[in-house]
């Protein structure tokens, strides 16, 4: 099983800073094998990052958002085709910040997942429960519902294109706290068996990642949680040294995994 290690820069990095990050990746290219690594710049830097990355540096480039319509009068939006044209191969969809600050609903998330798959992109579907749901013990049903609704407009043959990232809302951002492996284990097991590689081969997505206050000190333990195919990292991977170290941790974890099927 390939281990995924990736990061979204959110609303950070100028073009110069983005290019400097890529130059650091190029210098560390020998450490980047053995995982499926990805970076998700802001829209302004997608093309610059893709153009700066040599073909022998195995890092995928993503987009943080895109509209479900292929074109139209949607001022300020970009389409799936546009981000693909800029060099993205995956699209982050449904992050809790998009849901909270920009009013994204399960329906708009589902539309975006289907549009990304139709455009040949990998939908990176983000899900996560708020603190009050976790406190009430409702996280399993909450997450299962978010994933089911997020995949509801997707053709069955496109399920394999999807990656799900479980990011508890209480574990992300400046005020987030680290989740323990014990806390996330039931959710990761549910996602893997119900939707992911551990489930029914006829109805499985590609991978299930964990994200939320991930750093170099807890990454190995989080990757050891059954059902976890990789990590979606925030600020701990925003500098090259941090990103490369997490890739190394992911590669070591991957050595003990079963090979990808077929």
N, C-alpha and C positions, 0 to 999 in steps of 0.2 A: 504494500500500500504506500503510495507516494504521500509524503507529508507536505502540507501547504504551510507556507509562512509568508504573510503579507502585511502591508500597512496602508492606511489612508492618511494622507497629509492634511485632510480637512481644508480649512481656509488659511493655509500656511505655504510659504516658499514663493519667492519671486522666481523669474526665469533664471536669473544668475544662480540662485540657491539651488534650484532644481537641477541645473546642469552640473553644479559642483557635486551634488549627491550622486549623480550618474557617474561622474568621473571617479568618485570613490568606489562605486561598484565595479567599474572597469579595473581599477587597481587591485580589487579583491576578488577578481573573477574566479580564481582557483578555489575559493571557499564557497562558491555559490551552487555547486553541483549537489545532487542528492536530495533536493527538495523542489517543490513547485513554488518558486518565489514570485511575489508580485508587489508592485507599488501602484498606488492610486493618487495621482497628483490632482490639483485643481484643474478645471477645464483649460485655463490659460497655458498650462505647461504640458498637456498631454503630448502634443506634437513634438515639442522640444525634447522631452524625455525619450520618446520613441526614436527620434532621429539621432539622438546622442548615444543610444545603446547599440553597441555592435551586435551583430547576429550571433556571435559566440558567447554572449553574456546571457545566461538563461533566466531572464527576469521578464515576467509579463507586465503589461501596462494596462491600467484600468481607468474608468471614469467614475466620479462620485455620484452621478445622477444623469438621467436623460429622460426625455418625454416619450410617451407611448405612441404618439402620432408620428408618421414619417415626415410630415411637413405641415406648414400652416401658419396661421396668424396667432402665434404663441410667443409674444414678445419676451425676450430674456431667456427662452428655453433653447435647448439643443436636442436634436433627434438622436436615436440610436445609430442611424446611418452616419450622422455627423461625427459622433465620437469614434466610431469605427474608422471613418476616413482620416481622423486625426491620429490614429494608431492604437486605440484601445481595443483590447480583446475581451475584457470583462467589464461589467457595470455593477456598481454597488447600488442596491435598491432597498428602500424601507428602513434605513438607519433611524434609530429612535429620535435623533435630532431633526430629521426630515419630518417625521410624524408629529413631533411636538411643536416645532417652530414654523413649519410650512404647511401644516394641515394635511399631510398625506394620510390617506385612509387605506384600509385593506384592499378596497377596490382599485384605487390608483396604483397601489403596489402590484396587484395581480396583473393589471394592464401593462405595467412596465416589465414585469418578468416575462410575460408572453411576447412583448415587442422585442426585448433583448434577444430572446431565443430565436425569434423569427429572423432577426438581423444577423444571426450567426455568432452572437456574443454569448459569453458565459454570465448568466445572472447570478450575482452574489446577494442572496436574499438575507437581510438582517432581521433578526427577531430577538425579543427580550422582554421580560416582565418588569413592571415597576416594583418598588420596594413594598408597597401595600399588598400587592398580589402575592409576593413571596412570603410576607409575614402571615398571610391567611392560608398558606399552603396550597395556593392555586396555580403554581407555576407550570405544572405539567399540562394541564388543560389549556392554559393561556398560550403556551408556546405551540402546542399541537394545533390549536385553532389558528394562530397566526400563520403557521406554515401551510396548513390546508387551504386557507383562503388565499395566500400568496401564490399557490400553485394552481388555483382553481381555473384559470383561463389558459393553462398550458396544455398543449397537445401531449398525449402520453409518450410519444416517441421523443419529445424534447426534454423529458424529466432528467435524463442523464446529463444534460448540459448544466444543471443547476448546482450551485454550491450554497449551503446554508451556513450562516454565521450566527451562533447563539451569543448574544451580548446582553446580559442582564442590565437593565437600566441603572440599577443601584451600584453597579460595578464599573461604570465608565465615567469619563470626564474628570474634571479637577477634583470633584468631591466624592468620586467613587471609591469604594473600598475593595480590596482584593477578595475575590471569592476563593474559598478553599476547594480542593479537589472533591471533598465529600459533598459540598453544597451543589456542585454542578453535575456530579456523576449521574443522578437519576434523569436529569434532562438530556444529557448527552447520550445516555443509553436509549432513552425513548426516541430521540431523533434518529439515531443510527438504525435501530431495529424497525421503526415505523416508516421512515422515509429514506434512510441512507444506505450505504454499502452493506450494512449488517442485516438489511431487511429482505423482503421479497424481491428477487432479481428482476421481476417484470415491472416493478413500480419503484425503482430506486433512483435517488439523485446521486450526484458524483461524489460529494464529500460533505462532512459536517465539521465546521471549525468552531473554536471557542475564542471569544474576545472579551476583554474587560479587565483593566489594570494588569495586563500581562507585562512581565519584565524578565530580565535574564535570571533572576533568582527563583521565580516560580514557574518558568516555562516548562522545564522538564517534568515537573510533577503534574502540570496540567495536561501535557501530552500523554502522560501515562494513564489518564482517565479513559476507561474503555469507551469506544465509540468516537473518540476525538481524532480527527484526521489532520488537524493542523491548528494554527493560531492566526487570528486577525488582531494585529497589534496597533496600539496608538502611539503615544509620545515616546515610548521606550525604543521605537524603531525610526524616529524622525531624524536621527543622525546616522551616518553610514556605519560607524563602529557598532552602534547598538543593533542595527538591522543585521549586519553580518554575523554578529555574535548569536543572535536569535536563529539565523539560518544554520549556523553550526550546531546549535542545540537541536534544531529540528532534524538535521541530517543524522545526528547520533541516535535520536529517537527512532528515525525511520529504518535504521539497520535491523531493528528487532521486529519490524512489521511484516505481515504477510504480503507477498507480491500482488500487484493489481491483477484482477481477474480479466482474462480475455482482452 
